[in-house]
């Protein structure tokens, strides 16, 4: 079953069970994917659809931060519930040890030594971590390794 079929099946199941939050969250992802398909003129691959889901999660994480800063815990909780729903469609997240190992591999593969090499390392890491780790966390880890004592 493709990711698109799975999203559709889960949306239908949410509609039948009366789970409005789940239904609406999944519909938003499907709408984002649909708009991207229309723009590109071709169906999205599972990888492209995964990128859409990841982007939706990232947007919601940013919203949670903004709502918390604004003292709107109710809205932050709703966004976190949506993140939990979307996380079901993402691959398993990398552990800290796996992430550290990947960063080590990237540093070795790119020959990076200074903070100026951050972009080169992130370029190498992006396909290995897409959908499996938060970009902010990854770049923070890389930056710390490049600026700290080797």
PEVEN-V752971 format. One record per residue. N is the residue number from 1. RES is the residue in one small letter. PSI is psi in degrees with one decimal (* if undefined). NEAR is the number of other ideal C-beta (glycine too) atoms within 8 Angstrom. Layout:
n: (N N)
res: (RES RES)
psi: (PSI PSI)
near: (NEAR NEAR)
This chain:
n: (1 2 3 4 5 6 7 8 9 10 11 12 13 14 15 16 17 18 19 20 21 22 23 24 25 26 27 28 29 30 31 32 33 34 35 36 37 38 39 40 41 42 43 44 45 46 47 48 49 50 51 52 53 54 55 56 57 58 59 60 61 62 63 64 65 66 67 68 69 70 71 72 73 74 75 76 77 78 79 80 81 82 83 84 85 86 87 88 89 90 91 92 93 94 95 96 97 98 99 100 101 102 103 104 105 106 107 108 109 110 111 112 113 114 115 116 117 118 119 120 121 122 123 124 125 126 127 128 129 130 131 132 133 134 135 136 137 138 139 140 141 142 143 144 145 146 147 148 149 150)
res: (x x x x x x x x x x x x x x x x x x x x x x x x x x x x x x x x x x x x x x x x x x x x x x x x x x x x x x x x x x x x x x x x x x x x x x x x x x x x x x x x x x x x x x x x x x x x x x x x x x x x x x x x x x x x x x x x x x x x x x x x x x x x x x x x x x x x x x x x x x x x x x x x x x x x x x)
psi: (128.7 164.9 -38.0 -43.9 -39.7 -43.1 -44.1 -44.3 -41.8 -35.6 -44.4 -43.5 -39.8 -38.6 -44.2 -36.5 -10.1 18.1 89.9 -41.1 -48.0 -45.9 -49.8 -39.4 -46.2 -35.5 -39.0 -41.8 -44.5 -38.1 -41.6 -43.3 -42.8 -45.4 -39.5 -39.6 -42.9 -41.3 -42.7 -20.0 13.2 155.7 149.6 143.2 169.1 -36.2 -42.0 -38.9 -37.0 -39.1 -36.9 -45.8 -43.3 -42.0 -39.5 -40.7 -44.2 -44.2 -43.0 -35.6 -41.4 -38.2 -39.7 -46.4 -46.9 -42.5 -38.4 -41.1 -32.9 2.7 23.6 71.1 -33.5 -44.7 -35.9 -40.0 -40.1 -43.6 -39.3 -36.7 -38.7 -38.0 -42.7 -39.5 -47.5 -30.4 -24.5 -23.3 -3.6 152.8 163.3 135.3 147.1 141.8 167.7 -40.0 -42.3 -39.2 -44.9 -41.7 -43.1 -39.8 -42.5 -45.5 -43.0 -42.8 -40.8 -44.6 -35.5 -14.5 22.5 139.8 -26.4 163.6 -22.2 -21.4 5.7 -46.6 -40.2 -44.4 -44.0 -36.0 -37.5 -38.8 -31.5 -51.6 -22.9 -22.9 -6.2 123.7 -5.5 -5.2 148.2 128.0 -36.5 -42.3 -44.6 -48.9 -33.4 -41.9 -44.5 -46.4 -41.4 -40.7 -36.4 -28.8 -23.0 171.7 131.3 *)
near: (4 6 10 11 8 10 14 9 9 11 12 8 8 12 8 6 6 5 7 7 10 10 11 8 11 13 9 9 14 11 8 11 13 8 8 11 11 7 6 7 5 5 5 12 6 9 7 9 13 14 10 13 14 11 9 12 12 10 8 13 11 8 11 12 8 8 12 10 6 6 5 8 8 6 9 12 8 9 13 10 9 11 12 8 11 14 8 7 10 13 6 5 7 9 6 5 6 8 14 9 8 12 14 8 8 14 12 7 7 10 6 11 6 6 7 4 12 12 6 9 15 11 7 10 13 8 5 8 13 10 9 9 9 7 8 6 9 14 10 8 11 15 10 8 9 14 6 6 2 3)
